[in-house]
Amino acid sequence: MGVSLELKSNTDQSENEKSKKCEDKEKCETYGLGFRHVQVLLIFLCLTIAYAQRVNMSVAIVAITDRNNTNPDFPEYIWDEGQKAMILSSFFWGYVVTQIPGGQLAKRVGGKIMLLFAISLCSLLNLLTPLFASFGFQAIVGLRVVQGLCQGCIFPSTHTLLAKWAPPSERGTIGTYCYSGAQFGTVVMLAISGVLASSAMGWPSIFYISGVAGIVWSIIWMFYGSSSPADSRDKISVEERHFIESSLSEHTTGDARVVETPWKQIFTSPAVISLVIAHSAHNWGFWTLLTEIPSYMKSILHFNIKQNALLSALPYFVMMCISFLLSPFADWLTNRRILKVEFSRKLFNTIGLWLPAAALIGLSYVTSEEQSSLAVTLVTLAVGINAATYLGFQINHIDLSPNHSGTLMGITNMSANIMSIIAPLLVGEIVSNPDDPVQWRIIFYIAAAVYFFGNLQFIIFGKANTQPWNDTEAHRKRNDNLEGAENPAVEY
């Protein structure tokens, strides 16, 4: 017993001595590679798998309904354009429902549990997709709705995790690296789907591979994922933990779970309303392109499914590369005080929405396969430069309220993904003849207009400072007292 108490005393003394390093502000501004980067990698892989499972239907539906361009040994199902549009949008019917509950649950039970639940169940449903297809398109619609319900928890949970793991000085970089997993998953799935559909395994392998990948990730996440530095005492170093917690303490409570959600202030906040509109505008254009590029390339540019899949993936590969280049640059600009955070958010959001809007207008006048190179260039620009929004509205939730960032993401993502439902359905209504370039022109013009006005209002009304309703004064004082009593050597 005496040895045990002595060891504990030495450990506490060691932790307090190490924590003193964080009393020097300059030493707290940076910290090398650590356990937070393990979390970044795992979240990156999580979003890779989530988006692979989300977009696999965009290419698979071409193979499922046309065996002539794929392995003819597998079933072909005849679905009209309206049914295809319903299948492509049905994921979002469920997706919007669990956004706000997902943010609230992530705050209460932790982002780790929510991500584990979402990916494991969604992966199981991916494995069952070929079976459900044999029951008719209504069965596929139902399955995709349930998958959407599962994945609705992912973005709010990710934001909840980032609010705990990403120091303000690294917020843009860490957030971008995590969310670039969405582009990586899109690239991989769009690139390999055509090859898989034409292989000996046929189109069902598109769903089997993404399902197995999700199961494997879930097992790894179970052992190495963590909701916060405080939950990782046996894995994270004392120095890194205090670096993260001390840099975040200015904007967060000791435990955000004890802070009640200020619903009225959130829903009446001009900054939040502006964020909702910006997020919705982004999703309209992004998902119009993501779900319809394969059909556009097949009908207007006459690419076969292998060419279609590879060229459909190219814009998202470019988007991922641009995000890796922009994020350290943006953090460098703000950390060196060259740009204020709010100006930086609006600048990069403008680059990410207005340049794609111009590219979409140009794309609307590409009307034949002779102009296929120009079309691919414009699509790549329209999607690729969209990466700048990860340094704009995408990370703005944590700027406004670290304590409620998951709930804010749930609110904005719910609203934004209503656009993800409407956009494919609108395409199904307007594009009655997929070979008519004029009908596609209308679609691209609408997306460009939504991009333009969505960003314009963000420039006018958007904010990047922590909002007063992030925390109550009573909670702040109570947590300060608790932290001072528990860790007298640490200045938070």
Steps between C-alpha positions, in 0.01 A plus 500: 500500500782739587671432169173557316445836669857602432467410131174695475661801670796488263268470200290798611815703562635404158174601332496834678861571406430416136182702498697810602632508147156619395529807721727645233262602221761469228571139598130422483454625144648192338560138586640230273340181380292331766195291577268766360644419159402136549145627549531714187609196296218285634239771438643547149455127436152512655389770256674316216287193566184700571520683168597187310182340634304813424605552137541139388143501374572790261718279280347165594156608381638539147628141512191361671270636228723430196681165490635567149775723640590270790523131584185352340497202739332705772136611521377812323211699645287733292446828684376814324656844551253592773576182694874555462465855632299368795768242582778759480315744726355247747821485703443860604143438614641317798818705516325825591296342781791404727714814462384690810445187716845382388661822625321479833588133549864562407518770770352265760651158425807608303592516133680165517187297572292684241753445220535133594124451485457689173775332298449144625126495430532680167770252394273207578226655284749543215567127507125439466445742208523242214243283678261791547534596132340169406186604690447810284589867504269564799718269713813687392334831583414371849852369558657828389271692737623292794861549388433873499362478855827338609729744324305802620696470826843514334557870431360625834710238681809598302453865590455402865829309483682786327383743767677278755811408300585796273685794663398837348845544343453173308124511450500571127765240422363223721142564390598495134708185534209322667237614252725432200418137573167573334678585175736205531209261546322656204812472284566138588141386459434685175835385358464130580124456460515470122782249518322298768173499305679361193703244698417138575343614830254729319318804637417336839872523588466880512288460813685201647839672499376823657307299760799288604721812522251653744497192722882496516510872587243451776720240669806729489300801623368298793854467637669823391222759465432743783242768573746743662856531633363445852367160390844402366712525813674169431583589137569873483804670651453744787661778296272454202190471713573826682594670173157414356296570812673827588462635145131406496409609852445863401201396289364184663382378837671217680216271394268624225246235593390708801420802281138513393441566131380862453250416228334843484830688470627257236192517278482881525872561448571683170840330483340154525229585246768621260694179558191291426447680170867470398504130583175444310631681192816292504308174526268588214785537253723230647237227499356604164843434353582193706180311422459614141853514351495128406167542317615824334822341374317194370219689327671816369866402471434131421765355730475130578472396864876450555586841354202646680610372841860618465410844367225540759762434769754752363328816634489357853867401484582860404275622781689288752839624376390864513370457854840365612674801346263769622449398863857551632517825304175626654611411853836670435322819390280512810768390750737770370216755531524573127127433466233519766313174546169643378654648185680172435176300530320732257791516256537125465125449491482746210773313313322172568157610376535781246772344284298176469193709411691651206619154394144366505381779272776408257413131528140571404616589147694177443256312282688224316758227549742694276532742794554222754845625608357845576211343688731290717713808573199707606352223714838452666521873573141521623553215747871532578514865606197430720760371750551858616164486680658267758684810620183706475157396622598138572709580808298808599281300740794458740586870466151599610458250784751229594265369770210454258690439176350153450148633547572791263631259238187290546278804445682632193559156351134408542393812313774460240410142426141589431666660197669166434155343478348770283789540255498144353119502491506831313744349251258211451219748429694731266718246317227292342734429207858441625634554146369859486782744590254789546337321793841446663572872444202588720635274777845660491360854495286430806801357688715801408233744621464315832878508550513874429222616731593254776850643526389863457290488815784322689728791414243744638372319809758231586704518824800313639515607865381286791137588562376614846267201527789252468506474880332654804693709748392271784642193331819683408566606858414157637732320259780750564472427873494125444799508268695721737433261788588186305803637316645790702821502296323544166384838373215434258 
